[in-house]
Amino acid sequence: MDKVKLEIKIPEKVIINYNGVDIEVVPFLTIAQEAFLIQKYIEDYFGKPEDILIYGTRYHYLEAETKLKNYLIQLITNIEIEDLDVNIYSDSVLWNKIEDEIVNYYDFEMKLYEVVNSVKEEESIKYSIGSVISNLVDKANIFIEKMEDMDAEKIKEAGEKGLELIDRLEKTSVLRNPADVAEIVNPVETSVKKVITKKTRKPRAKKVVE
């Protein structure tokens, strides 16, 4: 089979009209541009953007979508970005015209949201019940190490508060499996008893040297 040289030809700029204004659009996103846009979208979607539009949201979808449009304007159009009315990002007429002219925009969106879903799955695993339990056990171990410096009464009080916390956790969706609770309670409870016994044991009388 004879080999052939393949060269891609980026489509010529197209002209769209918006409210009587002619706008030039490069109807193709290069791999470099796609990578840049996806990276920035992930940073805005999962990170903590400086310009928060909706407080209290875990994922910043609106911010990411707005900034994506801003990047597209700068990359593939001749629209002047300075002093641009922010409401332009909500005009579906303009964006439908721009996106319709980008021949590989649908493929780009597929890649973008595939990456977003992938990161979400990784976050879900990271903050899964197993990770929560592991983190709690680590904290319990640190707590146990500090018990040596506490007197018996404080240790008893801390132990009771710890068991109250476990009881509350057990009633929530965080810990549903009794075995998970036992994994946390047993080391703490055992260590509490051990340290209390040690602290309350009477010291031996010193021998009197004649």
C-alpha positions as CSV (number, residue, x, y, z in Angstrom):
1,M,0.0,0.0,0.0
2,D,1.4,3.3,-1.1
3,K,1.7,5.9,1.6
4,V,0.2,9.4,1.1
5,K,0.9,12.6,2.8
6,L,-2.1,14.0,4.5
7,E,-2.4,17.7,5.3
8,I,-5.2,19.3,7.1
9,K,-6.6,22.5,5.7
10,I,-8.2,24.8,8.2
11,P,-11.4,26.3,6.8
12,E,-11.3,30.0,5.8
13,K,-12.8,32.5,8.1
14,V,-16.5,32.9,7.8
15,I,-18.6,36.0,8.4
16,I,-21.7,36.0,10.6
17,N,-24.0,38.9,11.2
18,Y,-25.1,39.9,14.6
19,N,-27.4,42.9,15.1
20,G,-26.1,44.5,11.9
21,V,-22.4,43.9,12.8
22,D,-20.2,41.5,10.7
23,I,-18.1,39.2,12.8
24,E,-15.2,37.1,11.6
25,V,-15.1,33.5,12.9
26,V,-12.3,30.9,12.5
27,P,-14.5,27.8,12.1
28,F,-12.0,25.3,13.6
29,L,-10.5,24.6,17.0
30,T,-6.9,23.2,16.9
31,I,-5.8,20.5,19.3
32,A,-3.7,23.1,21.2
33,Q,-6.8,25.4,21.5
34,E,-9.0,22.5,22.7
35,A,-6.4,21.5,25.3
36,F,-6.2,25.1,26.5
37,L,-10.0,25.5,26.7
38,I,-10.5,22.2,28.6
39,Q,-7.7,23.0,31.1
40,K,-9.2,26.5,31.8
41,Y,-12.7,25.0,32.1
42,I,-11.6,22.4,34.6
43,E,-9.8,25.1,36.7
44,D,-12.9,27.3,36.7
45,Y,-15.5,24.5,37.2
46,F,-13.7,22.7,40.1
47,G,-11.6,25.4,41.5
48,K,-12.4,28.6,43.3
49,P,-12.9,31.3,40.7
50,E,-12.3,34.9,42.0
51,D,-15.6,36.0,40.4
52,I,-18.1,33.7,42.1
53,L,-21.6,34.2,40.6
54,I,-23.5,31.6,42.8
55,Y,-22.3,31.2,46.3
56,G,-22.5,27.9,48.1
57,T,-22.2,25.8,44.9
58,R,-19.8,22.9,44.8
59,Y,-19.2,23.1,41.1
60,H,-19.0,26.4,39.3
61,Y,-20.8,25.6,36.1
62,L,-22.0,29.1,35.3
63,E,-18.6,30.6,35.8
64,A,-16.9,28.0,33.7
65,E,-19.4,28.4,30.8
66,T,-19.1,32.1,30.8
67,K,-15.3,32.1,30.8
68,L,-15.3,29.5,28.0
69,K,-17.3,31.9,25.8
70,N,-14.8,34.6,26.7
71,Y,-11.9,32.5,25.7
72,L,-13.6,31.5,22.4
73,I,-14.2,35.2,21.6
74,Q,-10.5,35.9,22.0
75,L,-9.3,32.8,20.2
76,I,-11.5,32.5,17.1
77,T,-13.3,35.8,16.5
78,N,-12.4,39.4,15.9
79,I,-14.8,40.7,18.6
80,E,-13.3,43.5,20.7
81,I,-13.2,42.1,24.2
82,E,-12.6,45.4,26.0
83,D,-15.7,47.0,27.5
84,L,-17.8,44.1,26.2
85,D,-21.3,44.0,27.8
86,V,-21.3,40.8,30.0
87,N,-24.9,40.1,29.0
88,I,-23.5,39.1,25.6
89,Y,-22.6,35.8,27.1
90,S,-26.3,35.1,27.7
91,D,-27.4,35.8,24.2
92,S,-28.1,32.4,22.7
93,V,-28.6,33.8,19.3
94,L,-25.0,35.0,19.0
95,W,-23.5,31.8,20.5
96,N,-25.6,29.5,18.4
97,K,-24.3,31.3,15.3
98,I,-20.7,31.1,16.5
99,E,-20.9,27.4,17.5
100,D,-22.7,26.4,14.3
101,E,-19.8,27.7,12.3
102,I,-17.1,25.8,14.2
103,V,-17.0,22.5,12.3
104,N,-15.5,20.5,15.2
105,Y,-17.3,22.2,18.1
106,Y,-19.5,19.2,18.8
107,D,-16.5,16.9,19.1
108,F,-14.8,19.5,21.4
109,E,-17.8,19.5,23.7
110,M,-17.8,15.7,23.9
111,K,-14.2,15.8,25.0
112,L,-14.8,18.6,27.4
113,Y,-17.6,17.0,29.3
114,E,-16.0,13.6,29.2
115,V,-13.0,15.1,31.1
116,V,-15.4,16.9,33.5
117,N,-17.2,13.6,34.3
118,S,-13.8,11.8,34.7
119,V,-12.7,14.4,37.3
120,K,-16.0,14.1,39.1
121,E,-15.6,10.4,39.3
122,E,-12.1,10.8,40.7
123,E,-13.4,13.2,43.3
124,S,-16.2,10.8,44.2
125,I,-13.7,8.1,44.9
126,K,-11.5,10.4,46.8
127,Y,-14.3,11.4,49.2
128,S,-15.9,8.0,49.3
129,I,-16.9,6.3,52.6
130,G,-13.6,4.4,52.6
131,S,-11.6,7.6,52.5
132,V,-13.7,9.2,55.2
133,I,-13.2,6.3,57.5
134,S,-9.5,6.2,56.9
135,N,-9.2,9.9,57.6
136,L,-11.2,9.5,60.9
137,V,-9.0,6.6,62.0
138,D,-5.9,8.6,61.3
139,K,-7.3,11.5,63.4
140,A,-8.2,9.0,66.2
141,N,-4.7,7.7,66.2
142,I,-3.3,11.2,66.6
143,F,-5.7,11.8,69.4
144,I,-4.6,8.6,71.2
145,E,-1.0,9.7,71.0
146,K,-1.8,12.9,72.8
147,M,-3.6,11.1,75.6
148,E,-0.5,10.5,77.6
149,D,-0.4,14.2,78.5
150,M,-4.0,14.2,79.8
151,D,-5.1,13.4,83.3
152,A,-7.7,10.6,83.9
153,E,-10.7,12.9,84.3
154,K,-10.0,14.8,81.0
155,I,-9.4,11.5,79.2
156,K,-12.7,10.1,80.4
157,E,-14.5,13.3,79.3
158,A,-12.8,13.2,75.9
159,G,-13.7,9.5,75.5
160,E,-17.3,10.2,76.2
161,K,-17.4,13.1,73.7
162,G,-15.7,10.9,71.1
163,L,-18.3,8.1,71.5
164,E,-21.1,10.7,71.2
165,L,-19.6,11.9,67.9
166,I,-19.5,8.3,66.6
167,D,-23.1,7.8,67.7
168,R,-24.1,10.9,65.7
169,L,-22.1,9.8,62.7
170,E,-23.7,6.3,62.8
171,K,-27.1,7.9,62.4
172,T,-26.1,9.9,59.3
173,S,-25.4,8.7,55.8
174,V,-21.6,8.9,56.4
175,L,-21.5,5.7,58.4
176,R,-24.1,3.0,57.6
177,N,-22.0,-0.1,58.2
178,P,-21.7,-1.1,61.8
179,A,-18.3,-2.6,61.0
180,D,-17.1,0.8,59.9
181,V,-18.1,2.3,63.2
182,A,-16.4,-0.5,65.1
183,E,-13.2,0.1,63.2
184,I,-13.1,3.6,64.6
185,V,-14.6,3.1,68.1
186,N,-12.6,0.0,69.2
187,P,-9.1,1.5,68.9
188,V,-10.2,4.7,70.7
189,E,-12.2,3.0,73.4
190,T,-9.5,0.4,74.1
191,S,-6.8,3.1,74.3
192,V,-9.0,5.3,76.6
193,K,-9.4,2.4,79.1
194,K,-5.7,1.6,78.8
195,V,-4.6,5.2,79.6
196,I,-7.2,5.7,82.4
197,T,-5.9,2.5,84.1
198,K,-2.3,3.8,83.7
199,K,-3.1,7.2,85.1
200,T,-5.2,5.9,88.1
201,R,-2.7,3.2,89.2
202,K,-1.2,4.0,92.6
203,P,2.5,4.7,92.5
204,R,4.7,2.3,94.3
205,A,6.1,3.4,97.6
206,K,9.8,4.3,97.5
207,K,12.2,2.2,99.4
208,V,13.8,4.0,102.3
209,V,17.5,3.7,102.1
210,E,19.1,3.5,105.6
